[in-house]
Structure formats: C-alpha cells, structure tokens
Amino acid sequence: MSSFYPLPRAGGVRVDELIIISAIVRHMQPKRLVEIGTAEGRTTINIALHSPQDSEVITLDLPPEAPSAEPESGDDYRQLGIPKPGILFKNHPLSQKIRLILADSTKFDWKPYEGSVDFVFIDGAHDYESVQKDTENAMKIVRTGGVIIWHDYGVVDGVTRCLNELATQLPICYISGTSLAHMRK
C-alpha cells in the first residue's frame, strides 16, 4: 500500500493513523467521501489514492478571509503556516477526483449530500461545539453502512468530551494506540 507524504506533518494524523485511514478506505471502496479539515491536504490525497478511480472526495476548510480559530478549536491551516488549504493535491493527477470547498463546516449547507456519503473523516475545529455540529452533520450525510472517523480523540478535550458523551448513544469505538475514533452507521 503506497501513500503520499507519509511522514507526520504539522496538524496532521500520525503515520500509523494515515495507514489505518487509507486501509479502511481501500477496504470499503467508498464512492463519495467527505473530509472536514483539509489543511495542506495530506489525508485528502491519501484517501483519494486509496478510493476507487470513479470516487468523489469532497474536502472542506475555512476560506482565507474567515477569522482565525480560537485556541480551544486548535490551529487552523493558517496558524500552522499553510498558505492555502489543499496545496499538496493542487495540480496533482488525483486532484481530478477531489473537490475543495472553502466554507465553515458547521455552517455549510449539507442538504444536497444527505444520505449519499460512504465515508466521513472529521478533523476540523476541535472545540466541543464544533465537533458536536460536525458529527450531527456527518450523521445526516453518511448513508447506512457508511463510516465516520474522528481525529484527536483522547488528545484534545473538546473532541474527547464530545465523543465520550455521544458514545452513550452511538456505537463509537476508539482505535487503541491512536487518536482515532470511528463508527459505522
């Protein structure tokens, strides 16, 4: 299994987490994937690489004119020194199946995607309210049998607290030894 930019990058998933995410995508063969929190696009390009040729990868990050993230939300791409979201897949052959949307994921109109997404990766703002709203939206857009993966569980308080509360009602599981949590709808 090959990957692009496998070494850890600022604000990104660890190498073992990237391998797990890529393996899940490769196994599932999802046709429509959504990523919340593009940053430089390292995870984006890897899920594009491991998804079917005819799949669509939709990735969201804040527009450049949006206010910078608050400390409890974690650093946004600009605070990480990344000039634009998606710079790693810009002009790459895989970019043909990637659609970058510059919008706040918690305020974005997800209605056109309801029930049509096979895989969602949530790694946007890390404050409790944003994780809760991103999860609520993910539950609406992911189809039955689809998978949601969250990053920074057990590492960031807002993510951990939100997912621990949701796990009392949803089948959310922690992937031991990582900062990933997941569920199948």
Backbone bond lengths (Angstrom), bond angles and torsions (degrees), N, CA, C in turn:
res aa  C-N    CA-C-N  psi(-1)  N-CA   C-N-CA  omega(-1)  CA-C   N-CA-C  phi
1 M - - - 1.441 - - 1.522 108.10 -
2 S 1.306 116.29 118.26 1.462 118.91 179.65 1.521 109.80 -95.82
3 S 1.317 115.83 159.93 1.458 120.25 176.40 1.518 108.57 -146.35
4 F 1.331 114.85 161.46 1.452 121.87 176.61 1.513 108.51 -100.88
5 Y 1.324 115.93 142.06 1.451 121.04 176.53 1.530 111.28 48.55
6 P 1.335 117.27 59.40 1.461 119.00 -174.22 1.528 114.12 -72.38
7 L 1.328 118.31 -23.94 1.458 118.99 -176.56 1.523 110.66 -71.23
8 P 1.329 116.37 148.78 1.476 119.31 -178.74 1.521 111.15 -57.12
9 R 1.295 115.31 142.80 1.454 122.06 179.83 1.528 108.02 -125.14
10 A 1.308 117.43 157.37 1.465 122.03 -179.50 1.529 110.48 -53.49
11 G 1.322 115.92 125.96 1.458 120.91 176.98 1.516 115.06 75.29
12 G 1.328 118.05 3.32 1.455 120.39 -175.99 1.517 114.04 -103.02
13 V 1.307 114.49 178.81 1.458 121.01 177.80 1.526 109.93 -73.82
14 R 1.324 115.47 155.51 1.464 120.21 176.24 1.530 109.13 -72.24
15 V 1.326 116.26 166.96 1.468 121.52 -179.02 1.528 110.76 -58.86
16 D 1.338 118.06 -47.56 1.463 120.21 -179.13 1.523 111.17 -63.03
17 E 1.341 117.38 -35.31 1.457 120.45 177.93 1.530 111.12 -69.44
18 L 1.320 116.85 -38.09 1.465 121.00 177.03 1.527 110.50 -63.42
19 I 1.322 116.44 -39.49 1.468 120.79 177.80 1.527 110.44 -65.16
20 I 1.332 117.39 -42.27 1.476 121.16 179.13 1.525 110.20 -63.08
21 I 1.327 116.64 -48.49 1.469 120.51 179.78 1.526 110.18 -59.97
22 S 1.321 117.25 -45.89 1.469 121.59 179.80 1.524 111.08 -62.27
23 A 1.331 117.25 -40.81 1.473 120.94 179.77 1.523 110.99 -66.06
24 I 1.320 117.54 -39.39 1.469 120.51 177.59 1.518 110.10 -63.44
25 V 1.324 116.30 -45.88 1.473 120.38 178.86 1.530 109.78 -61.56
26 R 1.325 117.32 -46.33 1.469 120.89 -179.51 1.537 110.66 -60.06
27 H 1.334 116.79 -40.74 1.465 121.32 -179.88 1.531 111.77 -69.53
28 M 1.334 116.62 -43.85 1.467 121.10 -176.97 1.520 113.63 -70.89
29 Q 1.342 116.97 -35.40 1.461 122.65 -173.52 1.537 111.73 55.95
30 P 1.332 116.67 52.17 1.467 120.29 -178.04 1.525 112.12 -70.94
31 K 1.314 115.05 145.80 1.472 120.77 179.88 1.526 111.81 -90.99
32 R 1.333 117.28 -32.07 1.466 120.49 178.54 1.527 108.17 -129.57
33 L 1.333 115.08 122.67 1.457 122.00 -177.80 1.525 108.92 -123.22
34 V 1.321 115.99 143.68 1.459 121.42 177.41 1.515 108.19 -126.66
35 E 1.323 114.70 134.62 1.456 121.41 174.33 1.525 107.72 -122.12
36 I 1.320 115.75 130.36 1.462 121.50 175.90 1.518 106.94 -107.04
37 G 1.326 116.21 113.27 1.460 122.11 -176.80 1.516 110.91 103.20
38 T 1.308 117.18 79.10 1.464 123.31 -175.88 1.522 112.53 -73.49
39 A 1.335 116.41 -45.35 1.472 122.71 -170.43 1.528 107.92 51.47
40 E 1.332 118.23 -130.95 1.465 119.37 -177.68 1.528 113.30 -78.74
41 G 1.337 117.59 -12.46 1.458 120.86 176.24 1.516 115.40 98.26
42 R 1.327 118.58 15.86 1.476 121.43 -179.30 1.529 111.58 -62.79
43 T 1.326 116.51 -49.71 1.469 119.13 177.94 1.522 109.88 -67.08
44 T 1.314 116.83 -39.20 1.468 121.90 -179.56 1.526 111.23 -55.80
45 I 1.308 116.98 -51.27 1.468 120.04 -176.12 1.529 110.91 -67.11
46 N 1.327 116.88 -31.73 1.460 119.67 178.30 1.523 112.23 -72.88
47 I 1.334 118.48 -37.84 1.466 117.80 176.35 1.528 109.91 -71.42
48 A 1.332 117.58 -31.66 1.468 120.02 175.05 1.527 110.27 -64.94
49 L 1.327 116.88 -41.47 1.462 121.65 178.98 1.521 112.20 -60.95
50 H 1.317 117.55 -38.91 1.465 121.50 -173.65 1.522 113.88 -95.89
51 S 1.316 118.14 -3.06 1.460 121.15 176.85 1.532 109.27 -92.28
52 P 1.342 116.78 163.11 1.468 119.41 -179.46 1.530 112.78 -57.45
53 Q 1.305 115.77 153.17 1.462 122.77 -179.15 1.525 111.91 -52.58
54 D 1.343 116.90 -38.44 1.462 121.07 -175.97 1.529 113.14 -93.82
55 S 1.315 117.74 15.82 1.462 120.26 -179.83 1.528 111.07 -79.79
56 E 1.319 114.31 165.21 1.463 122.29 177.99 1.525 107.32 -122.28
57 V 1.326 116.21 124.50 1.461 121.98 177.38 1.525 107.40 -109.53
58 I 1.322 115.50 117.17 1.459 121.95 179.87 1.518 106.61 -107.83
59 T 1.317 117.28 123.43 1.456 120.60 -178.44 1.520 109.80 -127.79
60 L 1.330 115.99 135.65 1.458 121.91 -177.28 1.513 111.25 -116.84
61 D 1.312 115.37 140.91 1.453 122.03 169.48 1.524 107.57 -151.01
62 L 1.311 115.48 166.50 1.461 121.19 -176.89 1.523 111.91 -63.97
63 P 1.329 117.07 144.50 1.470 119.31 172.52 1.526 109.36 -69.76
64 P 1.320 117.91 153.42 1.468 121.01 -177.85 1.529 114.22 -55.75
65 E 1.324 117.51 -30.64 1.462 120.07 -177.80 1.524 113.93 -82.10
66 A 1.337 118.38 -6.79 1.469 121.50 178.84 1.524 110.15 -67.21
67 P 1.330 116.99 149.19 1.470 118.77 176.48 1.526 110.54 -60.23
68 S 1.322 116.43 149.97 1.468 120.91 177.88 1.520 109.87 -65.39
69 A 1.315 115.22 154.72 1.456 121.49 -178.47 1.521 110.87 -64.85
70 E 1.315 115.19 148.07 1.462 122.46 174.12 1.523 108.63 -76.11
71 P 1.328 118.75 155.78 1.472 120.91 -177.58 1.536 114.56 -52.80
72 E 1.339 117.50 -39.52 1.471 119.45 -178.80 1.529 112.89 -71.69
73 S 1.321 116.99 -14.11 1.463 121.18 178.81 1.516 112.77 -86.52
74 G 1.333 118.04 -14.00 1.458 121.65 -174.28 1.521 109.24 88.65
75 D 1.306 116.09 166.03 1.459 120.58 -179.24 1.518 111.29 -71.80
76 D 1.339 116.14 138.55 1.453 119.06 171.57 1.528 108.26 -89.29
77 Y 1.331 117.31 177.63 1.474 120.86 -174.65 1.521 112.47 -57.37
78 R 1.326 117.30 -36.53 1.471 120.00 -179.30 1.524 110.94 -67.91
79 Q 1.330 116.28 -39.64 1.464 120.54 179.06 1.532 111.41 -69.45
80 L 1.341 116.51 -20.45 1.466 121.67 176.04 1.529 111.86 -87.54
81 G 1.332 117.14 -1.12 1.464 121.08 179.40 1.519 113.58 84.89
82 I 1.317 117.37 17.19 1.471 121.93 178.98 1.535 107.31 -94.65
83 P 1.341 118.21 119.61 1.463 119.69 -174.16 1.534 114.78 -65.79
84 K 1.332 117.49 -36.11 1.465 122.06 -178.46 1.519 108.77 -146.57
85 P 1.331 117.84 146.68 1.464 118.73 174.87 1.533 110.41 -66.03
86 G 1.316 115.64 143.04 1.455 120.77 173.58 1.508 116.76 81.10
87 I 1.324 118.66 16.79 1.465 119.56 -176.02 1.528 112.97 -63.59
88 L 1.327 118.21 -24.14 1.470 119.10 -179.04 1.530 112.89 -75.21
89 F 1.330 117.92 -23.61 1.470 118.26 179.53 1.526 113.29 -106.56
90 K 1.308 116.96 -3.74 1.467 119.49 177.67 1.526 109.14 -61.20
91 N 1.316 117.35 131.08 1.473 124.59 -179.73 1.524 114.05 63.67
92 H 1.314 118.35 15.85 1.461 122.16 175.64 1.531 107.75 -92.61
93 P 1.344 119.27 146.36 1.465 119.98 179.20 1.538 113.85 -54.24
94 L 1.326 117.89 -31.59 1.465 119.72 178.87 1.524 112.74 -71.24
95 S 1.331 117.30 -14.64 1.467 120.31 -177.82 1.524 112.05 -63.19
96 Q 1.335 117.61 -18.25 1.468 120.51 179.13 1.525 111.96 -63.08
97 K 1.328 117.90 -24.43 1.462 119.22 178.97 1.525 112.73 -106.07
98 I 1.340 117.14 9.37 1.465 122.53 179.68 1.525 108.74 -111.13
99 R 1.328 115.26 131.66 1.466 120.16 174.97 1.519 108.64 -119.60
100 L 1.309 116.62 114.10 1.457 123.21 178.33 1.521 109.14 -89.21
101 I 1.326 115.68 125.62 1.458 121.84 176.60 1.522 107.35 -115.77
102 L 1.321 116.03 125.02 1.453 120.99 177.78 1.525 108.39 -94.80
103 A 1.338 114.93 100.54 1.463 121.63 -177.24 1.522 108.89 -163.59
104 D 1.318 115.56 157.84 1.456 121.90 173.23 1.527 106.82 -77.13
105 S 1.312 117.33 117.03 1.466 121.76 -175.31 1.520 112.69 -61.05
106 T 1.323 117.79 -27.52 1.467 120.47 -178.69 1.525 111.82 -78.00
107 K 1.334 117.30 -15.01 1.472 121.85 -179.31 1.520 112.41 -115.95
108 F 1.316 117.16 -3.86 1.463 122.79 -177.29 1.529 110.10 -68.50
109 D 1.342 116.89 146.19 1.470 121.86 176.87 1.531 109.01 -83.36
110 W 1.315 116.03 101.51 1.465 122.27 -177.73 1.533 112.91 -87.92
111 K 1.326 118.60 -2.33 1.471 121.24 -175.31 1.531 114.15 -50.97
112 P 1.358 119.43 -43.34 1.475 118.59 -179.29 1.540 113.87 -62.95
113 Y 1.331 117.67 -14.34 1.469 121.15 -176.37 1.531 113.17 -104.58
114 E 1.328 117.32 -2.78 1.463 120.50 -174.18 1.526 112.04 -55.07
115 G 1.331 114.55 128.16 1.461 121.69 176.54 1.517 115.25 68.78
116 S 1.345 118.54 14.42 1.469 119.66 -174.34 1.532 114.23 -120.38
117 V 1.326 117.61 4.01 1.462 121.25 -174.73 1.523 109.48 -105.65
118 D 1.326 116.01 136.70 1.459 121.53 -178.79 1.520 113.35 -93.96
119 F 1.332 116.70 -26.62 1.462 121.65 -172.60 1.520 108.95 -147.71
120 V 1.347 117.09 130.45 1.460 122.01 177.14 1.526 108.43 -128.15
121 F 1.316 116.57 131.39 1.458 122.29 174.49 1.521 107.65 -116.72
122 I 1.342 116.74 119.27 1.459 122.18 -176.74 1.524 109.55 -106.33
123 D 1.325 115.15 114.23 1.459 122.33 177.79 1.531 108.98 -149.96
124 G 1.339 114.89 44.76 1.462 120.73 179.99 1.516 110.13 -92.50
125 A 1.324 116.55 -132.84 1.464 120.82 177.29 1.526 108.55 -64.06
126 H 1.320 116.25 146.18 1.463 121.20 -171.89 1.527 114.65 -108.74
127 D 1.332 117.14 6.33 1.462 118.92 175.79 1.529 108.96 -75.97
128 Y 1.310 116.48 155.85 1.471 123.25 -175.51 1.534 112.00 -50.99
129 E 1.333 116.55 -51.52 1.465 120.61 -175.54 1.529 112.25 -62.10
130 S 1.322 117.25 -41.35 1.469 120.15 179.38 1.519 111.88 -67.50
131 V 1.326 117.20 -41.99 1.470 120.41 177.99 1.521 109.74 -62.83
132 Q 1.329 116.31 -41.63 1.464 120.80 178.89 1.532 110.90 -61.90
133 K 1.337 117.20 -45.62 1.468 121.29 -178.96 1.535 110.82 -68.55
134 D 1.350 117.30 -42.82 1.468 119.54 177.69 1.526 110.83 -61.79
135 T 1.329 117.13 -37.91 1.460 120.92 178.90 1.525 110.79 -68.53
136 E 1.312 116.42 -42.65 1.472 121.00 177.31 1.527 110.05 -57.86
137 N 1.323 116.61 -45.75 1.471 120.71 178.37 1.523 111.39 -66.35
138 A 1.323 117.35 -40.64 1.466 120.54 178.69 1.521 110.69 -60.99
139 M 1.319 117.29 -40.03 1.466 120.82 179.38 1.528 111.44 -63.37
140 K 1.313 117.02 -29.92 1.468 120.86 178.43 1.526 111.86 -76.76
141 I 1.329 116.81 -37.42 1.464 118.58 -173.83 1.522 113.52 -88.88
142 V 1.328 118.23 -25.49 1.464 119.60 -177.11 1.532 109.14 -78.05
143 R 1.298 115.09 136.44 1.470 120.87 -179.73 1.529 109.43 -79.32
144 T 1.314 117.18 165.67 1.453 121.34 173.63 1.525 108.47 -60.90
145 G 1.314 116.53 130.66 1.463 121.72 -176.17 1.514 113.12 93.78
146 G 1.331 116.98 -11.28 1.460 121.46 178.81 1.519 111.43 -76.92
147 V 1.328 115.66 167.30 1.462 122.21 -175.08 1.523 110.27 -121.55
148 I 1.337 115.05 141.24 1.462 122.43 172.04 1.525 106.68 -118.91
149 I 1.331 116.21 132.61 1.469 122.36 175.53 1.519 108.05 -123.63
150 W 1.333 115.40 134.67 1.465 121.96 176.06 1.519 108.94 -112.25
151 H 1.332 116.09 144.85 1.465 121.61 176.12 1.533 109.51 -106.49
152 D 1.315 115.88 151.91 1.464 125.83 175.49 1.526 114.23 78.67
153 Y 1.339 116.91 21.76 1.462 120.53 172.41 1.539 108.65 -69.76
154 G 1.315 116.29 135.10 1.462 120.87 -179.26 1.515 113.30 81.39
155 V 1.337 116.91 -3.42 1.467 122.06 -178.27 1.529 110.49 -115.16
156 V 1.315 116.92 -42.18 1.462 122.39 -177.41 1.527 108.67 -113.79
157 D 1.328 115.77 128.44 1.460 121.39 -173.87 1.529 113.52 -56.32
158 G 1.333 118.30 -46.46 1.464 120.50 -177.94 1.518 112.56 -60.18
159 V 1.316 117.45 -42.45 1.477 122.38 178.46 1.516 109.48 -66.48
160 T 1.316 116.86 -49.53 1.464 121.86 -176.31 1.521 111.58 -62.63
161 R 1.307 117.37 -48.63 1.468 121.47 -179.03 1.529 111.22 -61.37
162 C 1.327 116.78 -45.40 1.460 120.82 179.86 1.530 111.34 -62.01
163 L 1.327 116.60 -47.91 1.470 119.52 -177.97 1.522 112.19 -69.18
164 N 1.324 118.13 -35.10 1.468 119.96 175.87 1.522 110.90 -61.86
165 E 1.334 117.19 -41.46 1.467 120.79 177.17 1.527 110.96 -65.95
166 L 1.332 116.90 -45.38 1.465 120.42 -179.13 1.533 112.14 -65.84
167 A 1.327 116.19 -29.49 1.476 120.50 -178.53 1.529 112.36 -66.80
168 T 1.317 117.78 -13.15 1.467 119.53 175.30 1.531 110.63 -76.13
169 Q 1.335 116.98 -16.62 1.462 122.35 -178.49 1.526 113.70 -120.65
170 L 1.323 117.17 -21.54 1.462 122.47 -176.59 1.529 109.89 -121.51
171 P 1.331 117.06 152.91 1.479 119.84 -179.45 1.534 113.25 -80.25
172 I 1.326 115.77 60.09 1.472 121.42 -179.58 1.524 108.35 -85.23
173 C 1.326 116.10 131.24 1.467 122.12 -179.56 1.515 109.39 -123.43
174 Y 1.310 115.49 146.66 1.464 123.44 176.19 1.522 108.22 -92.89
175 I 1.316 117.44 137.24 1.466 121.69 176.15 1.521 106.79 -91.31
176 S 1.307 115.99 106.82 1.463 123.33 -173.95 1.527 112.38 -51.29
177 G 1.324 115.39 136.17 1.461 121.06 177.48 1.523 113.79 81.52
178 T 1.312 117.43 4.65 1.460 121.96 -179.90 1.530 109.35 -128.32
179 S 1.309 116.58 -178.26 1.456 121.13 170.88 1.533 109.70 -111.52
180 L 1.337 115.02 29.66 1.464 121.19 179.58 1.518 110.97 -105.61
181 A 1.317 115.25 141.77 1.459 122.52 170.31 1.522 105.33 -126.57
182 H 1.323 116.87 155.23 1.458 119.40 -177.44 1.517 111.02 -151.49
183 M 1.282 114.91 165.06 1.476 122.30 170.92 1.519 109.40 -155.89
184 R 1.310 114.65 152.88 1.471 121.66 172.23 1.516 106.37 -109.61
185 K 1.319 116.11 129.26 1.468 120.47 -179.24 1.509 109.85 -79.70
